[in-house]
Amino acid sequence: MPTTRTPIIAGNWKMNSGIKEGIQRCQEIVKHLPETQAEVVVCPPFPHLYPLSEVLKNTNVMLGAQTVHKKASGAYTGDVGAFMVVEAGARWVIIGHSERRQYYGETGADIREKILLAQNNGLTVIFCVGERLEERESNVYLDVITRQMNEVLDPSINFDQLVIAYEPVWSIGTGKTASPEQANEVHMHIRQCINNINGDKTTGEKIRVIYGGSMKPENAAELLAQSDIDGGLIGGASLDAKDFCRIISHAN
């Protein structure tokens, strides 16, 4: 990957781990963290944010949330606002994950609102895109990625506070992984989409595009060696501190 793009490895813990376990995991990550040029982010469940912000203070590991509500505040029982996760210590947030689209019906319009609000609160956004298995098999996957990008992004988005995560839905939690060549093809396409959306032909080369979808220590090196893959959004493997650190070690 070009040296002008700093690699990023982010762990998405999803709805796993109690707070005590999360604290222990972060302590292990800090203990085993390899020397790396990569930015490292952990994204635990909401209740972990403040306790882990204390654990990660003055370390090289940053904290992120897994989503935020699309409105700044109000009568939205059970939801969490962007300003709240910032006050709890987060500086990053995942938005548009396929599980949020699937289980909570999040639309492109919802995701766009969330991104703008998150960025206005100083959060750097990891925006997820990806196709389902039938879309891959029917060879319309690039069209799907283009649509997902066009629904959400325009020049009003701060591309300096944006990372794109390509997560083929068919590979999330399944153990299936896109081949390095398949993943790199989509990453290159994402950069072209960014250029088309922003009207600045340099933005696509500057923005970081990372891969998610069953990345693990055994396949991380080959994926991360691709020209347009700038890191990973790690699911299951991020729940094991040593595995997570092994992936980080490949991100140089």
VEXDREN-2710 file (C-alpha; in Angstrom, 1 decimal):
% VEXDREN-2710
k/r/px/py/pz
1/MET/0.0/0.0/0.0
2/PRO/1.3/3.5/-0.7
3/THR/3.2/5.0/2.2
4/THR/1.1/8.2/2.0
5/ARG/-1.9/6.2/3.4
6/THR/-1.5/5.2/7.0
7/PRO/-2.8/1.7/7.6
8/ILE/-5.6/1.2/10.0
9/ILE/-6.7/-2.0/11.8
10/ALA/-10.0/-1.7/13.7
11/GLY/-11.7/-4.3/15.8
12/ASN/-15.5/-4.6/15.8
13/TRP/-16.4/-6.5/18.9
14/LYS/-20.1/-6.4/18.0
15/MET/-22.4/-7.6/20.9
16/ASN/-19.8/-9.6/22.7
17/SER/-17.9/-9.5/26.0
18/GLY/-18.7/-8.1/29.4
19/ILE/-16.9/-5.1/30.7
20/LYS/-14.4/-7.0/32.8
21/GLU/-13.5/-9.2/29.8
22/GLY/-13.2/-6.1/27.6
23/ILE/-10.8/-4.5/30.0
24/GLN/-8.7/-7.6/30.2
25/ARG/-8.6/-7.8/26.4
26/CYS/-7.5/-4.2/25.9
27/GLN/-4.8/-4.7/28.5
28/GLU/-3.6/-7.7/26.5
29/ILE/-3.7/-5.7/23.3
30/VAL/-1.6/-2.9/24.8
31/LYS/0.8/-5.5/26.3
32/HIS/1.3/-7.4/23.0
33/LEU/0.9/-4.5/20.5
34/PRO/3.7/-4.8/17.9
35/GLU/5.7/-1.9/16.6
36/THR/3.5/-0.6/13.8
37/GLN/2.8/2.3/11.5
38/ALA/-0.9/1.4/11.6
39/GLU/-3.6/3.2/13.5
40/VAL/-5.3/0.8/15.8
41/VAL/-8.9/1.1/16.9
42/VAL/-11.1/-1.0/19.1
43/CYS/-14.9/-0.7/18.8
44/PRO/-16.6/-2.3/21.8
45/PRO/-20.3/-2.2/22.9
46/PHE/-21.5/1.1/24.3
47/PRO/-21.2/0.2/28.0
48/HIS/-17.5/-0.5/27.5
49/LEU/-16.6/2.9/26.1
50/TYR/-15.8/4.9/29.2
51/PRO/-14.1/2.1/31.2
52/LEU/-11.9/1.3/28.2
53/SER/-11.1/5.0/27.6
54/GLU/-9.4/4.9/31.0
55/VAL/-7.5/1.7/30.1
56/LEU/-6.4/3.0/26.7
57/LYS/-5.4/6.5/27.9
58/ASN/-1.8/7.4/26.9
59/THR/-1.5/4.2/24.7
60/ASN/-1.4/3.8/20.9
61/VAL/-4.8/2.2/20.8
62/MET/-7.8/4.4/20.0
63/LEU/-11.5/3.9/20.8
64/GLY/-14.5/3.7/18.6
65/ALA/-18.2/3.1/18.8
66/GLN/-20.2/0.7/16.6
67/THR/-22.9/3.2/15.6
68/VAL/-24.6/6.4/16.7
69/HIS/-28.2/7.7/16.3
70/LYS/-28.9/9.9/13.3
71/LYS/-30.3/12.7/15.4
72/ALA/-28.3/14.8/17.8
73/SER/-30.7/14.2/20.8
74/GLY/-34.3/13.7/21.7
75/ALA/-37.0/11.1/22.6
76/TYR/-35.3/8.1/21.1
77/THR/-35.4/5.5/23.9
78/GLY/-32.5/3.1/23.8
79/ASP/-30.4/5.0/21.4
80/VAL/-27.1/6.8/21.8
81/GLY/-26.0/10.1/20.4
82/ALA/-22.7/11.0/18.8
83/PHE/-21.9/13.6/21.5
84/MET/-22.4/10.9/24.1
85/VAL/-19.8/8.5/22.6
86/VAL/-17.4/11.4/22.3
87/GLU/-17.8/12.3/26.0
88/ALA/-17.3/8.6/26.8
89/GLY/-13.9/8.7/25.0
90/ALA/-14.6/7.5/21.4
91/ARG/-12.9/9.2/18.5
92/TRP/-14.1/6.8/15.8
93/VAL/-17.4/5.3/14.8
94/ILE/-18.5/2.5/12.5
95/ILE/-21.5/3.5/10.4
96/GLY/-23.5/1.6/7.8
97/HIS/-22.5/-1.9/8.8
98/SER/-24.5/-4.6/6.9
99/GLU/-25.9/-5.9/10.2
100/ARG/-27.3/-2.5/11.0
101/ARG/-28.9/-2.4/7.5
102/GLN/-30.2/-5.9/7.8
103/TYR/-31.6/-6.0/11.4
104/TYR/-32.5/-2.3/11.9
105/GLY/-33.5/-1.3/8.4
106/GLU/-30.9/1.5/8.0
107/THR/-31.2/3.2/4.7
108/GLY/-28.7/5.2/2.7
109/ALA/-30.4/8.4/3.9
110/ASP/-30.1/7.2/7.5
111/ILE/-26.4/6.5/7.1
112/ARG/-25.8/9.8/5.5
113/GLU/-27.4/11.6/8.4
114/LYS/-25.3/9.6/10.9
115/ILE/-22.1/10.3/9.0
116/LEU/-22.7/14.1/8.9
117/LEU/-23.7/14.2/12.6
118/ALA/-20.7/12.1/13.7
119/GLN/-18.3/14.2/11.7
120/ASN/-19.8/17.4/13.2
121/ASN/-19.0/15.9/16.6
122/GLY/-15.4/15.3/15.6
123/LEU/-15.6/11.6/15.0
124/THR/-13.8/9.8/12.2
125/VAL/-16.2/7.5/10.4
126/ILE/-15.6/4.0/9.1
127/PHE/-18.4/3.7/6.5
128/CYS/-19.2/0.2/5.4
129/VAL/-20.3/-1.0/2.0
130/GLY/-20.6/-4.5/0.5
131/GLU/-22.6/-6.9/-1.6
132/ARG/-24.7/-10.0/-0.7
133/LEU/-23.8/-13.4/-2.1
134/GLU/-26.4/-13.4/-4.8
135/GLU/-25.2/-10.0/-6.0
136/ARG/-21.7/-11.3/-6.2
137/GLU/-22.7/-14.4/-8.1
138/SER/-24.9/-12.4/-10.5
139/ASN/-21.9/-10.2/-11.3
140/VAL/-23.6/-6.9/-10.2
141/TYR/-21.4/-6.4/-7.1
142/LEU/-19.7/-3.3/-8.5
143/ASP/-23.1/-1.8/-9.3
144/VAL/-24.2/-2.4/-5.7
145/ILE/-21.1/-0.7/-4.3
146/THR/-21.6/2.3/-6.6
147/ARG/-25.2/2.6/-5.5
148/GLN/-24.3/2.4/-1.8
149/MET/-21.7/5.0/-2.2
150/ASN/-23.9/7.4/-4.3
151/GLU/-26.8/7.1/-1.8
152/VAL/-24.6/8.4/1.0
153/LEU/-21.7/10.5/-0.1
154/ASP/-21.4/13.8/-1.8
155/PRO/-18.9/16.7/-1.6
156/SER/-20.5/17.9/1.7
157/ILE/-18.9/14.9/3.5
158/ASN/-15.5/15.5/5.0
159/PHE/-13.4/12.9/3.3
160/ASP/-10.5/13.6/5.6
161/GLN/-12.7/12.2/8.4
162/LEU/-13.8/9.1/6.4
163/VAL/-12.5/5.6/6.0
164/ILE/-14.3/3.2/3.7
165/ALA/-14.6/-0.5/4.8
166/TYR/-15.4/-3.0/2.1
167/GLU/-17.3/-5.8/3.8
168/PRO/-18.8/-8.4/1.4
169/VAL/-21.9/-9.5/3.3
170/TRP/-21.3/-13.1/2.3
171/SER/-18.0/-13.2/4.1
172/ILE/-19.0/-11.6/7.4
173/GLY/-18.8/-14.2/10.2
174/THR/-19.0/-17.1/7.7
175/GLY/-15.3/-17.9/7.5
176/LYS/-15.4/-17.2/3.8
177/THR/-13.1/-14.5/2.6
178/ALA/-12.8/-12.7/-0.7
179/SER/-9.6/-13.5/-2.5
180/PRO/-7.0/-10.8/-2.3
181/GLU/-7.6/-10.1/-6.0
182/GLN/-11.4/-9.9/-5.5
183/ALA/-11.0/-7.5/-2.6
184/ASN/-8.5/-5.3/-4.3
185/GLU/-10.7/-5.0/-7.4
186/VAL/-13.5/-3.6/-5.3
187/HIS/-11.2/-1.3/-3.4
188/MET/-9.9/0.2/-6.7
189/HIS/-13.6/0.6/-7.7
190/ILE/-14.4/2.4/-4.4
191/ARG/-11.6/4.9/-5.1
192/GLN/-13.0/5.6/-8.6
193/CYS/-16.4/6.2/-7.0
194/ILE/-14.9/8.6/-4.6
195/ASN/-13.3/10.6/-7.4
196/ASN/-16.6/10.7/-9.3
197/ILE/-18.5/11.8/-6.2
198/ASN/-16.1/14.4/-5.0
199/GLY/-15.0/15.8/-8.3
200/ASP/-11.4/15.8/-7.1
201/LYS/-9.4/13.1/-8.8
202/THR/-6.9/13.0/-6.0
203/THR/-9.4/12.1/-3.2
204/GLY/-9.7/8.5/-4.2
205/GLU/-5.9/8.0/-3.9
206/LYS/-5.8/9.7/-0.5
207/ILE/-8.7/8.0/1.2
208/ARG/-8.1/4.8/3.2
209/VAL/-10.1/1.8/2.1
210/ILE/-10.0/-1.3/4.4
211/TYR/-11.2/-4.8/4.1
212/GLY/-13.6/-6.6/6.4
213/GLY/-15.0/-10.1/6.2
214/SER/-13.3/-12.9/8.0
215/MET/-9.8/-11.4/8.0
216/LYS/-7.7/-13.4/10.4
217/PRO/-3.9/-13.9/11.1
218/GLU/-3.7/-16.6/8.5
219/ASN/-4.9/-14.5/5.6
220/ALA/-4.1/-11.0/6.7
221/ALA/-0.6/-10.7/5.2
222/GLU/-1.8/-11.6/1.7
223/LEU/-4.8/-9.3/1.9
224/LEU/-2.8/-6.4/3.3
225/ALA/-0.1/-6.7/0.7
226/GLN/-2.6/-5.7/-2.0
227/SER/-2.0/-2.3/-3.6
228/ASP/-5.4/-0.7/-2.6
229/ILE/-6.1/-2.4/0.8
230/ASP/-5.1/-0.1/3.6
231/GLY/-6.1/-2.2/6.6
232/GLY/-8.9/-4.3/8.0
233/LEU/-12.1/-4.1/10.0
234/ILE/-11.8/-7.2/12.1
235/GLY/-14.7/-9.1/13.6
236/GLY/-14.2/-12.4/15.3
237/ALA/-10.4/-12.3/15.3
238/SER/-10.5/-9.0/17.3
239/LEU/-12.0/-10.9/20.3
240/ASP/-8.6/-12.6/20.8
241/ALA/-6.0/-10.1/21.7
242/LYS/-3.1/-12.1/20.4
243/ASP/-4.8/-12.8/17.1
244/PHE/-5.7/-9.1/16.8
245/CYS/-2.1/-8.1/17.4
246/ARG/-0.8/-10.7/14.9
247/ILE/-3.0/-9.0/12.2
248/ILE/-1.7/-5.6/13.2
249/SER/1.9/-6.9/12.7
250/HIS/1.1/-7.5/9.0
251/ALA/-0.1/-3.9/8.5
252/ASN/3.3/-2.3/7.9
END
